[in-house]
């Protein structure tokens, strides 16, 4: 058992005449501690005002429930002093008598009010007939919650089972904690989210101001010190030092800011990281790490926000439409206005369009963009000239209820409107007169209306859970209602070619239909965790956008029904979406009062798998000219690839009779060496794929690694027979005797760049250095690893040697002294078996059994960005291209992956520029600071 409570300053409970010490008591099983801790942190932070320690006060059992024979009495006392009770439900909680006991106590004394649930793992199903959670279908319902009539209605709960590790900084988890926090704060969720966003921005502004202040103080202090020096050169030195410290402070602030925004706006994070790198002559490791972190976030996304949200409305924004030419955007709001925007700049175009006396629910442009229609809760439809912002004619009246939606026919001769009066009406926009009788049939409110591609059909979505199709020429219903949704249908859209119809529903699903037959296509599209408010096809029909009360916009592939990329998050429920004509922009509106613009163009994902091997890939090497990539596999083959295209070059290189362990190119790419578990080494001509000479034999065990020296006059091999051998690649003959000081298998060998040293790594937990000219050892073994040493790499000038091993660490050594340099590089959670330095020596890549590739700054002994985790099995080897623009990794998942130069600042600037304005970046730097990257505006 564990119990804890979310805390806030002592205050009067809302709606109750009792004063409470705590805002919420959290009940959870011991194994659910990470979930409860995450909720606790979220409740601390969300809505926290500057100057306050927490948004809500926290009672902690670990510190406040002192050891006592009356522990239950102390728990009851804490519960009785809390306004809300939050229960974390999971199989662990079901097995906990204590959690069930706490909930039973609350229900007995306080009833179901102020009772909230969090599902940490498992399923809940409510049985409306018995007023309880169905015990047969709810694996995480506590026994007390399955008793008939225990709860009057289905209680509020959020499901966080997919949000591990439950970090309140993660947008999706933060949104769910906001769901919990809103009733505790006693304000609507969108208001709390908006307030929280304002406080976060205020905090960032103050933090930036503090950093700028520190920079200025540093400059002033150093300038003051400079005045004290009479000599001009000393003053100049002081000024240079002041500049250096200022630049480093700005660089660190930008790197920190980049990491702060990486999950919410990866393009801005990329820009800030690039600016951080360029703030100092040589990038700080924190700056390079921020570039890698932002680049990974940027590359893993399929859609990104374009600049900042458009703000100006003073209430939730309900509707949005892009003019067909994409040069103008219209939005409608609860503030009773329609606003026009320039999507290119994000600036409002002209004054708000006023006239409606209630919420504006819908907006639509005519096909030629000369008219704008709006629908309102005031029961009217209005027409506007978007060029002037003036009314066109009188309001269109006739509906006896609120008007929810409007849509123009493709030829612009008709305008359809949908109303809560259960009807759809057709209008002639040229005259403002109604065309024909109202279309009737829905048994409740009509929420949305849409024409098909040629205007012959009209689709309507209703609160009666149905979709209906109409002949727009006759006003007659076509076929029976389309049924399947279990709640109101709130959105409808035809695909551009008219062969598909999509509907969005309050039952949290999207459905696809064949309008010709009225039959549903495939299974419902699920993913939204709240009502789906709108649906829209991209102009080419390859994407479907949906918006939801779960604060997200989601993109789908309508051909497969699969979600494309991660959800696009807002700080409030999203109520409408709209594409422009060429599909390069997607607009969304939210209850947070903003309009957001997104670029829905799918970007190339980082790491495209090179597939062809039929078993684990355990070795990889670039040719010196970067035109070829070689890979070695358990499938006994070597394969050659074109890194530029990802295509295999020629057939596999075959001949080995067992696993190929490693590959290496010589200095001019005229030879490729491969090592095998068949105890042989083979030489190949990469141009033809043919073998060169006979296999090199002599080892009595598996050959684990091969390496050419700088001029290819020697080839070194390592073997499980505990020896290292040197070969003359020109003749295939051995050079000297085997090197025999290791006492166990040798896993890797590496020549220093000048060829004067050879390093070897062994299962005997040592690294050894050799003089290849004499064949003798060069100093004592390098010790420090705990267990086998599996991989080695020299940097570009030979001043550092990296080693990796079974202990999961990477270590750096000075080959001249044999001493370890700095602390071990830790982060991998399993053994590390691959290493490679970048050509300039500023990055070190490592590959591990934990399925991760990691990048490091060897000078600072610090990680650069997050691990790259696209591989689905252990990663065995890594290699940089000679120009440093690509990193290759080989994995037991049978693939090779190519990674872009994630650390490249120029590329970071180029990628970020279309989505970021200079003004956005300048919010994070001191006044007068010149930005280094080009931006769109």
N, C-alpha and C positions, 0 to 999 in steps of 0.2 A: 504493500500500500504506500502511496505517496499522496499528499494533498498540499496544495498551495493556493494562494489567492492573489489576484491582481489588485494592486493598491493605488489609491489616490488620496490627496489631502482630504482630511475629514470634512464631510459636507452633508447637506440635507438631502435625503433620497428624494428623487423626483416622484411626485404623485403619492408619497407616503409621509405620514407624520412621524417618522422615526429617523433618528440620526444613525448613520452607519459608518464604521471605521474603514471598511473595505468595499471596493466596487464590485469585485467578483471573486468567488472562491473556485479554484480549479481542482477538480477531482480526477485522478488518473492512477493507473497501475504503474508499478515500479519500472517495467520494461518500456513504458511509454514516456519516460522522462525526457528524451530529446524533443518529442512533440510538445509536451507541456512547457518546456523551457523556451521553445520557439514562440509559442503563443504568448508566454509571459513577456518575452522581449518585445514582441510586436505590440502588446497592449501598453508596454512602457513607452514605446516610441511614437506610435501613431497618434497624431493630434497633440504631441508634446509642444508646449510653447517655449520660446527662448527664456532662459532663466529658471525653468522648472526642471527638476531632476527627472521626473517621470510624468507621463500623461496620466497614468493610473498607478495607484500605490499597491505594492506587492507584499503580501504576507508569505514568508518563506518558512516552510516546516523545518528545513535543515537548520535554521538559525533561531527561529522563534518558538518552535515546539520543543522545548527542552525535555530531556529525559524525565519521565514522570509515570508513576503507576496509573495515573488518570489521563492517559494520552487521548482516549476517546472523548473525555470531557473537554480537553483542550481543543480538539477538532470541532466539536459541537459549538463551542464558544466562538471559534473563528468563523464557522459557517453562519451562525446567528448574527454576526456583525457584518455580514456581506450582503449587498443588494442583489447581486446576480450569482448564479451557480452555473459553472461551465463544466461539462463532463466530457472527458476524452474516451471515446468508445473504440474498443478493439477486442480481439480474442483474449488479450491479457486482462482487460478490464472485466470481461464476462467471467473470467476465472477468479476474479478478486472478490471475495466476500465483503471486503471493506468498502470498495467503490459502490457496490450494490447497497450496502448499508447506509452510506452517505446520501445516495440519491433517495432512498426510501425515507430517510429522516427529513430531507428537504421537502419532499412531496407531502409528507404527513403534516409538517408544521407550516409550510409556506405555499404549498400547492404548485401548480405548473407554471405560474407566472415567473418571469425572470429566470427561466431555465433554458440554457443553450447547450447544444451538443456539437462535438467535433468528432468526425469519423477519421481515426488514424489508420485504420486498416479494416477491410471487410465491407459488408453490404448491410443496408437498412431498407426494409420495405414496410410501409405503413398500411395497416388494414383499417379503412375508414369505417367499416361496419361495426367492428368491435372496439374501436378507439384505443388501439394499441399497435405496437410493432409486431408484425407477423412472426411468431417464433420459428416457423418452418423456413422462412425466407430471409430472416435477419440474423446473420451469424454473429453480429456484434451488439445485439440488443440485450441489455441487462435483464435478469429475471423479473425485476420489479416493473420494467417497461413493457413486458409482454402480458401483464395482467389486464383483462378487459376493463375498459372505462377508466384506466388510470390517468389518461390524458384526454382532454376534451377535443383537441384537434392535433393534427400532425405538428410537432414542435419544429422550431427552426434549427437547422444544423448545416455545417459546412464539411465537405470532404477534403481532407488534406493528405490522403494516402499517396498521391503522386507528387508531393511537394518536398520529399526528403532532399536535403537535410534540415528542412524547416527553418530556413534563414529569413528573418523579416525583411532583409534587403532584396530578396527575390520578388519580382513584381507579382507573380500569381499568388504566392503565399501571403504577401502583404495585403493583397486585395481581399483574401479570405479572412484574414485577421481583422481587416477593416469592417467586414460584415459583422463580426462579433462585437467590435468596439463601438459601432454606431448606436445600437440600442443602449449600451452601457452609458455612453455619453449623452444619450437622449436627443440625438439629432439625426437627420437623414444621412444615409451613407455618402451620397454624393457631396453633401455639405462637409462632412468630416474629411472625406478624401481631398476635397478642394482646400480645406483649411490645413490639412497635413502637407499638401503640396506647397502651399504658400509658406509654411513654416520651414520646410526643407529648403526652399529657394532662399528664404531669408537667412537660414543658417549658412548656406553656401556663400551668400553674398557677404555675410559677416566674417566667415572664415577667409574668403578672398581678401576682404578689407583688412583683416588681421595680418594676413601674409604680406599684403602690400604695405601695411603699416610697419611690419618688421623690416621689410626691405628698405623702406624710407628711413626708418630709424638707424638701420645699419649704415646706409649711405650718409646720413647726417652725422652719425658718430664718427665715421671714418673721415668724412670731409672736415669735421671739426679738428680731428687729430692731425689731418694734413696741414691745417692752418698753422699748427704749432711748429711745423718744420720750416726752417728758413730756406733750405735748399730746394730748388725747383724739382730736381730729379726725385727727391724723397716724396714731395707732394704728388708728383705724377704717379709714383709707385703706389701711394696710398689711394689715389683715385682709381687706379687699375684694380687694386684689391677690392675696393668698394664695388666696382662694376662686376667683378667676378662673383662676389658674394650675392649681389643683387640677382645676377643671372641664374645662379644656382638655386636661389630661393624661389624664383619664378619657375624654373624648370621643375623643381620638386612639387610646387603647388599645382602646376599643370598636370604632372603625372598622377598626382592624387585625385585631381578632378576627373581625369580620364577614366580612372578605375571606378569612380563613383557613378558615372553615367553610362558605363559600358553595356549594362543590361537593358537600359531604357532607350538609349540613342547611340548605337554603335558608331555611326558616322561622326557624330560630334566627339565621341571618345577617341576616334582615330585622329581627328584634327587636333585635339588637345595634346595627344601623345606626340604627334609630329612636331607641334610647336614646342613641346617640352624638349624634344631631341635637338631642336635647332636653337634653343635658348643658350646653349653653351658650345664652345668650340668643338669639344668632344662630348658626345651624348653621355649623360649619367646612366648608370645601369638601371636606375628606376625609370628613366625615360624610355630606354629600349624595351624594358619589360612591359611598360604601358603600351608601346606600339604593338608588341606581340599580342598582348591581351586583347587590345581593341581589334586587331586584325583578325584574330580568331573569332571574336564575336561578330564582326562584320561579315566574314566569309561564311559563317554558319547560318546567317539569316537569308531568307528569300525575299523579304520585303523590308523596306526601311522608311522611317519617317523623314519627310522633306522639311527641313528647317523646324522652327518652333510652331506650336499650335497657334491658330488664328484666334485671337481674343478680342472681345468687344461686346458680345452679347452679355446681358446682365442676368440671364437665367438659362436653364438647360436649353441646348440646341437640339431641335427635334428632327429637322429635315435638311437635306442638302442636295444640290444638283449642279453639275458642271455643264456650261454651255457647250454645244457640240464642237466648237472650235477650240475648246479648252482654255480660252483666254479669260473666262469669267466664271466665278463660282457664286452660287446663291445659297443662303442658309436661312432657315426659319426657326423661330425660338418661342419659348414661353414668355419672353419679354414683349410679345405682340408685334415684333418687327421682322422684316426681311432685310438681310444685309447682303451686299455684293462685295466680292473680293477679287483681287488680282492674284491668281495662284502662283505667278512667277515671282512676285515680291512678298506675298503674304499680307499686303496692305489692303485696308478697306477701300473700296471704290465708291466714293461719294457718300452721301448721308444715308442713314437707315431709311428703308421704305416703310412708311407708317400709314395706318388707316384701319388695320384690323383692330378689334377691341378685345381680342382674346388670343390664346396661344395659336401660333402658326404651325400646323401639323405637316404640311406638305408643300413642296415647290417643284416646278418642272419648267424647263425651257422648251419652246417650240423648236421643231427640227431646224429651222433656219436661224434660230437664236434671236429673232426680232421681238419675241414676246416671252414673258415670264408669268406663270400662273402660280397662285398661292392658295392654300386651303386652310381654313381656320375653325377654331371652336366657336367663333361667333356666327357660324352657320352660313358663311359666304365663301365664294371663290372670287379672287381679285386678279385682274390682268394688269401687267406693268410693262412699260417700255424700259428694258434694262439699260439702254443708252442714256436715258434722261432720268430714270428713277421715278417717272410720273405714272399715275394711274392711266389705264386705257379703258375708257368707258366706265359705266357704273358697275358696282359689285354684282356678281351673278347670284341670284337668290332663288330659292325654291325648296331646298332641303329643309326639313323640319327638325333636324338634329345637327350635331357637330359635323363638320366636314373633315374627314381624316386624310384624304389622299387625292391627288390629281395626276393625270398623265395625258400628254398629247398623242394623237395618232401619228404614224410615221410621215404622212403627207401634210400634217398640220391643219387639216380641215375640221377635225373634231377634238374636243377636250372632254375627258371623262372625269367624274368626281364620285367619291365614295363617302357614305355618311353613316352615322349612328342610327339614322332613321330606317336602316335596312335596305336602302335603295342605292342604285347607281344612276347617275344622270349624264346624258351626253349634251354638249353645248357646241354651238358654232362660235369659235373665238372671234371671227370677223364681225359678227353682229351682237354677240352676247346673249343670243336667244337659245333656249333649250331645244334640242332636236329630238322629237318623238316623246313617247311616254317614259317615265322612269322604268328602269330594269328592276323587277322585283322577283324575289325567290328566296333570298337569304332570310333566315328566321331570327337574325340578330344583327348587330352592327356590322357594316362592311368596312373593313380596316384598310385594305389596300386594293389598288386597281392598276392594271398594266395592259397595254396593247401588245400584240405579237408583231413580228418583223414586217408584215405587209398590211397590218391594220385590219385584217378580216376577222380577227378574234380579239376578244377582250377577256382577260382573266380577273376574277375578283376573289379576294380572300376575306373570310368572315369569322366573326366570333362564334358562329354555329359549328365550328370545327371543320368547315368544308371549303373547298375551292370550287368555283363555278366558271364555266366557259360560256361566252355569249357570241352570237353573230352580230357584229357591230353595225351591219347594214340594216338588219331587221329588228334588232333588240330582243331576239328570241334566245332562250337558253339552249345550248348545244349539248345534248347528252345529259346523263345523270350527274349529280354533284360528285366530285372526287373526294372520297373519304379515306381516312386512315389516321389522320392526326387525332390525338386524344385531348386536344385543347384548342383554343382559338388559333386561327391561321392569321398571322400578322403581316406577312410579306409574300409577294408573288412576283416572278420575273420570267419572261420568255428568253430562251437562248437566241442569239442573233439569227440563226437559220430556222428558227421556229420548231425544231424537232424535240426540244426539251422544254420543260416547264419546271421551275423550282419554287418551292414554298417554304416559308419560315413560320415556325409555330411556337406558341407559348408552352408546348410540351417539351421544349429544349432541343427539338430535332429539326433538321432540314430534309425535305423529301423531293425526289426528282420524278417527273411524270412524263408520259408520252401523250401530248395533247390530242393526237389523232385517235388514240384508243381509250384514253382516260385511265390507263393502267400505270401503276407505280413502277419505276425502274430501279431495281436493286433495293438494298436495305436503306433505312433512314441514315442520314449522315449525323453522327453523334460526336460530341466533343464539348459543345457549349454546356456550361453548368447552370445556366439560367435561361430565361425565355429568349428565343431568337427573334429579334425585332425586325430585321430586314434582310433581303437577299438581292444580289445583283450579278449578272453575267458580265465578264469582260467583253469588249467588242469582238474579239476573235473567238469567243466561246470556249477558250481553253482553261479559264479560271472562273470560279464562282466565289464571290465575296459575301460573307454573312456578318451581321453584327448582333451583339447580345447584351443582355442585362448583366452578364458576368464580366463586364468591362472590357470585352475583347472584340476585335475584328479577326475573322478567320478566313483563310483562302483554301479552296478545295479544287481538286481535279474532277470535274463532272464526269469524265469518262470512266474513272475508277472509283470515285466516291471517297478517295483518300485525301486527308488534310495535307496541305502543302506548307511546310515550314512551321515555325512556332506562331502562336497567337500574337497579334499586335495589341498591346495593352494600352488602355486609357486609365484615367483616374476616376472614372464614373461610368455608369451604364452607357453603352453605345446604341443609338436608336436608328441611325440610317447610314447608308453607304451609297456611293455613286462613282462610276468610272467616267473618265473623259473618252473622247471618240477613239483615240489611238491606244488606249489602255495603258498609257505611261503614267497616269496618275489615278489614285483612288482617294476619295475624300470620305471622311467619317465625321459624325457629330455625336456629342455626348452630353449627358447630364452634368458634366463638369463645366459646362458653359463654353466649350471650345469646339472649333472645327480643326481637324487634323488632315494633313496631306501625306500620302504614302506613295512610294515608288514600288509597284507590285512586280516589276521585272525581276525574274529569277536570276540571281547572280551565280557565277560558277562557285561550287562548293570547294573549300580547301581540301585537297587530298582526293584526287580522282583515282580509284583503284585500277591498277594495271593487272588484268586477269588473264590467265592462260595456264599457269602452273596448276597441277592437279594434286599438289600436296604442299606442306609447309614450305614457305620461302624463308631461308635463313641467311642469305648473303646478298649484298648489293654493292655495286661500284659504278661510278660515272667514268666515262672516258675523259682524258684530259681536255679534249676540245668541246666536251659537253654535248656532242651529237648522239652519243649512245649511252645506254644504261644497261648493265649486265646484272642478272640475278641468278642465284643458286638455290636449289630446292631439294627437298626430300624425294621429289619425283625423278631424281637421278639426271636431271637436265640443267643446262645453262640456257637462259633466254636473253635475247638482245631486244632492246626497246628504243623507240624514238621518244625522248623526253618531251619534245615539243608537241607531239600529237597524242602520246600515250599508246601508240600502236606498236605491236610486236614487229620486229624486223627479221624477216626470214623464218625458217623453221627452227625448232629447238636444237641446241647443240648436244648431240647424244654421243655416248661412248663410255661414260662412267657406268659401273655396274652396281653402285650403291649411292647413298645420299651425297649430293654435292654440297660441301660445307661452306665454301667461300670462293670469291672471285676477286681478281685484281688486274687492272690494266697497267701496261708499262708507260713510260713517260711520253711516247708519241702515238700511243693507241694502235701500234702495229701488232701488238701481242696482248692476249688475254690469258691469264693463268687461272686454273680452277683446281680446288682441293677437294678430295672425296674421302668418304668412309671406306672406299675400296683400297685405301692405302696408297693411292697414286695421285700424281699431279699431271694435269694435261695443259698443253699450250695450244692456243687457237689463233687463227687469223680473223679478227672481228669483221674485216671487209667481206670475207667470203663465207665465214662460218665453218671453214675446214680446219682440221687438226694440223698442227705443225710438229712433225717428228713423232717419235714414240712416247708413250707415257713415261713420266719420270718415276722410277721405282727405287725403293731402298728403305722406306719407313716400314715398320712391322705392325703398325696400328693405324687407325683412322688419321687422315691428314685433316687438321682442323682449321688451318689458316695459311694464306700465302701473301707475300708482299714483295714488290720490286723495290730496289734502291733507286736513287734519283736519276741515274743514267741507264738503268736497266742492264747493267753488267752483272748484277747478282739478283737472285731470287731466293727468298727465305721461306721455309715452310715449318710449321709447327705440327706436332702429332701427339696422339694419345700414348705413343710409346715413350713419352717423357723426353724426347729429343727435339732438337732444332737442326735442320739441314740447310746448307747453302748450295745453290746450283748456279751453273753458267747457262743462262737461257739460250745462248747461241748454239751450244753443243748438246745441252741436255745432261751434261755430266755434273757430278758432285764436285764441290770445292772444299777440300779439307775434310777433317773428321767431323762427325756429328757433335753438336754442342750438348753436353750431358751433365749439367749440374742440378737440374730440376729433379725432384724425387717423385713427381706424379705427372699426369697428363699436362701438356702445354696447349693452351687454348687459343693464343693469339700471338702474333709477332708484328712489329712495326719498325721500319727504318727511320732514323732521324732525317730531316730534310737534306743534310749534306752527306748522308751515307756513312758517317763516321761511327755511329752507334746503332745497335740493334737492340730493341727491347722485347722481352717475352713475358707472357702472363701464364700462370700455372695453377693447377688445382692444389699445389702445395702451399697456397696462400701468399706466394711471393711474386714480385716483379724482379726480373734480372736484366742488367745491361751488359752488352757484349761488344767487343771490338771485332767487327766482321773481317778486318784485314788479318788479324792473328788468330781469330777463333777463340780467344780467351775472354774470361769475364772482365768487365770494367767496373770494379768496385763490388762491395757486398750487396746482397739482395735488399730490395726495398720492401720493408714490412710495415704492416698496419691494417691491412684488410683482415677481416675475420672470415675465414673460409676461402674458397677458390676465387682466383682472379680470372675474369673471363674476357676482358677486352682492353685494348690499348689504343692510344692515338697521340702523336706528337703535334704540337702547334707549328705554325709556318716557319718560325726561326729556330725551332729546336730547343727553346729555353724552358718549355714546359712539356711534361708528359702526363697524360691523363690515364687513369686506370679505373676499371669498374669490376664489381664482383658480386658474389653470392650474398654478401651482407647488405645489398641494396644501396650501397654508396658509390659515389664517384670521388676519386681522390686525385689531387694535383701534386706533381713532384718536380723538383729541380734536378734534371739529369746530371748536372755538373757536380752537385754535392750529394745527391741521393736523399735529400731531405724532403719531407712532405711540406707543401706550401698551403697555408691556410687550413681551415677546418674541412672535414669531408662535406661534399655536396649531397644533402639528403632531401628526399622527396618521393623517390620511387618506393613502392610498398612491397616490392619483390626483387629478385635478383636482376642485375643490370648486365646485359650481354652484348651491347653494341655502343660504340663511341665514334665520334667524328668531330674534328675542329673545322670551323668555317675557314675559307682560304685566307681571310685577313686575321684570323685568330681571335676575333672579338666574340665569337659564339662557340659554344660547345654543345653538341647534341648527344643525347643518350637514349638508348632503347632498352625496354625492360619487359620482364614477364608480367608486369601489371598492366600490359596492353597499352602503355603510354610511351610517347616520345616526349622528351623534355629538352628545353633549351636553357642554357646557363651563360652567365657572364663570368668567364674564368678569372678575370682580374679582380672582380668583387666577390667571387664565390657566392653568387646569388642567382636564383632562378629568374628567367626572363619569361614572364607571362605564365599562363596556365599550361598544364600538360596537354598535348595533342592526343586525343583519345578516340579517333575514328576507327582504329583497328579493333577487331572483335576477338583477337587472340594475342598471345605474347608477341612482342616485337623483337626481332632477333638482330637486326643490323640497321645502321644508318650511314648515309654518305652525302656529302655536299658536292654540288657541281663546282668546277674550278672557278667559275665567275661568281659563285655564291648566290646565284639567283634561284636555285632549286635545292631542296633537301629531299632525299629519297629514303624510304623506310621499308624494310622487308619483314613480313609477319607470318606467323603460323596460321593465319586465316587464309593462306594461299595467295595473298596479294602483295603487290608493291604499291606504295602510295607516293605521289609526288606532292610536295608542299611548296607553296609560293614563298618568296623571300619575305616572311612575316615581319622581319625587322627593318625592311627598307623604308626609309623616311620619305623619299621621293614618291614611292608608290602609295604610301599612306596619304600623302597630300592629294595625290591625283584621285584616289578613290573617294576621299571624303568631300572634295570640293563641290560636287554637284548638289550635295544635301545640306551644306552648312553655310551660314552667312558669316561674314567677318564680325558682325555685331554680336553673334552668339559667342564667338571665341573671345572677343574683347571684354566680355563680362567676367572672364577668368584671369585677366592680366591687369597690371597697373595702368593707370591712365597714361596715354602717350606711347605705350609699348607697340612696336611695329610687328604685325603678324608676318610670318615667314611664308605661309602657303597661299596660293591664289584661291579665292572663293567666289561663289556665284554672285554674291552681292554684299 
